[in-house]
Each structure stands twice: as C-alpha cells, then as structure tokens.
C-alpha cells in the first residue's frame, strides 16, 4: 500500500485533500505521544513523520484504543491483544522508523493463565473449579466448618512452594458435597502457578472407561504413563467405583507402586482408610481377597496425611438456590 507520506507529495497544494492531510500532520505533531517520541529521538523531524505517516498514525491510534480498552475479546487493534511500538534510527543520513507489534498486559495475563491450565489435566471432572480460581481468604471463609481442612490444604500448598514436591500426599475424607474435590482443584491450580503439572481423575467413571481402553492398549499405556509421571495426581471419589481385580492390581497398583517415594498422590473419598481397605479387598469376580486389598493400601496409607473435611452439603444448597 502506498504510504500517506508519498500521497501528500502528489496532491496539489491548496487542494482539499492536501489541506486535510496537512491538518492530520499538524494533529500528529501536537499529539503528546509524538511529542514524547520526538524528545527521545530528536532526529525524527517533520519530514520523517510525513514519510512514515502510516506507522505514526497507527502508533497513536492503537495507543488511544489501549487507553480506552474495551476488553481483550473486543480489541479494536489490527492484531488482537497487540499494540504498535515505534523505534527510530539513522541510516545513511536518513531517519528510519521501524514499527513492531507488542503484546499487551491483558494478552500476557491470558497466555499465562492458559499456560497454568495446560499444566493440569482432568479426566471426567468438571473443570469449573480448576478455571475459576479463588483467593485463600475465600477458601477459608466460604464454610467455617471446613476452615480447618482448608487451612491444612493451604499449608500443604505453601510447603510445596517453599520446599518442592513433598514425599506424601493428602487424603481428604468427608461427607458428600463438603468441597473435597474443590479443595484439590484449588491446590492443583495454585501449584500449577509454581510450575507443577497435575492430573485429577474421577475414579468411578475412569474405572468404567478402562473397560473400553482394554481394547486400545496404546491409549491405556499413555493414560497410565501420564498418571505415573505427573507431579501431582488426584484420585477423586475413590472407593465409589465398581472395582475389578484387573483395575485394582494392574492399573491402580501399577500407578501407585511407581509413584510411592517418588511423587505425591492425593485422594478424596467418602470413606475412611479402613473402609477403603475393605472396599479394595472385595471384588464381584473374586470375592474377598484381603491380602490384595492390604497390598494396595500399603501404597496409600503410609504416603498420605489424612484430612477430615467437615461442613454442609454444597450440592444440596446449590439445588435449593435454583428453586
């Protein structure tokens, strides 16, 4: 596209177009942004501005747009989330004006948040809690009955940020709807900010889906490897699944055997550790197998800090609020 500076030279002096163009040049020269730019680059004279009118105008227009930003999704600039910056230098006695696109703070914040989200994978879990993000104060005050458990989770997050990955994970036990899953999602999000990867798995649906994965060995292998290698692994609602020996011994057992003494694993459950052990000891296929249930619990019990999550049923309250 022909530059506005060149077009100015072609218009006859005194013509309406030339007058309007000269007014535009005068407006640009008086613009505080250009005054500041020229004070920084004294070599940027009026002639150089005329020759680079397109770049200079774009610079001022996008600065104005950013000063009245309507939000990233409605960004009026040519390149969404970016604004034009100018730099000047002399080359062979001629002033050269270079322009470049710079990402704005809102775009950088969105990209940073997306990087955090990308560090956390979820399987069959509602990602609302992962994406919303809550303050520590809100976590503690949202339900005072749950405050002690929330404080323990916050302390764990702090220790991990200060000392690195811990040897032990957490076992959150409590009634339905007290916010166990939410607390684990909050932990994953906060530690993702510190650079840790995480996976949260809703165990009942995961166990059901494993039946189809049995016919897709490569997918099964990739899923198991992901759960073995992630920094933070959360088994959500463990003990509510319909267990079978293959899942218990060859999937859960394999994952937990690899992770113990390497990386922390976390659990939410409506059951105590003792009840969970009895759950693992019985399958519909083989009946009671106490030693196999104990074997799996030997990979859980010594490697968790038990936290009792009290409080009211948030799910029931949410349903009442909808009525």
PyMOL commands that set and color helices and strands:
alter all, ss='L'
color gray80, all
select helices_A, chain A and resi 4-10+16-30+32-40+46-51+53-67+72-74+105-118+128-132+136-141+144-163+180-193+203-213+217-229+245-259+273-280+290-297+301-303+314-322
alter helices_A, ss='H'
color red, helices_A
select strands_A, chain A and resi 82-91+94-103+120-123+169-174+198-202+232-236+265-269+282-283+287-288+304-309
alter strands_A, ss='S'
color yellow, strands_A
deselect
rebuild
show_as cartoon
